[in-house]
Amino acid sequence: METKLADNPEITREVVGQVLEYAAHESLEWSVERVLQEAQDYWNERGTAFQESLEVTFGADIAEGFWNRLTENVRQGQIRIIIAADRLPQQVRRVIEFLNNMSEFEIYGLEIGFHTDSKGRSILATKLVGQSERTIITKRKGSPWDLERFFKDMENKKVPAQEIAAFRLCHDLLKDEFDIGWGQGIETGTFAARLNDRPVLYFSSKAYISAAFLSAWSKWPELIPNDKLDALRKEYESLLGRPVNPKAESPSYLCRALTDEKGFNQFTDLVRKTKRILQEA
């Protein structure tokens, strides 16, 4: 969120470019792990654990769901930009409406008026700019993906046929071992293998596999001994290779190792072993 006074001469010339620069920086530099670390640092400085604060405020179920949604939004590049000012010039309004109609992300203007009534009481009046009916429809969260749409998206993304076939086998395996939940991303399909309503593995139509149970925001690390988690992490790396982002706490892997029978059989055994360990937690 960027705030400016309407009398600031920069608001027309620079503020839109400034917030777009923020968005570009976020898409390149801000991972889920960095968001988590920044949040933890912020609340630690105030003597409160971030996860505890989330659970106290929203409840444990919503707190865990928060990280699931955040992970999905960061991966899909779903962001919302808000320009707040006491008054938005007409030039800025036009740019906001144009960008909202032409872009994948959301951008809105928020006018915040300050008034005083006859008794001296302060009143804040707000007005949202840029939320037209067209915008509401086009920016609305995507409908849940399904099997046919997911694999069609893999084909459209030019994923090699062998990897698509491997993902089909993965889906068939996982639906017998876990509950399957479909994502609602606009551009990229995802489905999750869930156990006790907690994500264990994520699969992306970009042919990535993410070990969600190893994530810092997941509840699983609190329930499973570190030595078992570390052993599982090493087994996934041994089979699938180094994570796409080695520094990430929620490792994502390419699925190329699953395109031959031996690799897929090893993955099947590893998935079932993971399930057993999580069930024992």
Sequence and secondary structure as in RCSB ss.txt:
>XXXX:A:sequence
METKLADNPEITREVVGQVLEYAAHESLEWSVERVLQEAQDYWNERGTAFQESLEVTFGADIAEGFWNRLTENVR
QGQIRIIIAADRLPQQVRRVIEFLNNMSEFEIYGLEIGFHTDSKGRSILATKLVGQSERTIITKRKGSPWDLERF
FKDMENKKVPAQEIAAFRLCHDLLKDEFDIGWGQGIETGTFAARLNDRPVLYFSSKAYISAAFLSAWSKWPELIP
NDKLDALRKEYESLLGRPVNPKAESPSYLCRALTDEKGFNQFTDLVRKTKRILQEA
>XXXX:A:secstr
 EEE TT THHHHTHHHHHHHHHHHHHHH  HHHHHHHHHHHHHHTT  HHHHHHHHH HHHHHHHHHHHHHHHH
HT  EEEEEESS  HHHHHHHHHHHHHSSSEEEEEEEEEEE TTS EEEEEEEES  HHHHHHHS      HHHH
HHHHHHTT  HHHHHHHHHHHHHHHHHSEEEE   SSS EEEEEETTEEEEEEETTSEEE GGGSTTSSHHHHS 
HHHHHHHHHHHHHHH S SSTT SS EEESGGGGSHHHHHHHHHHHHHHHHHHHH 
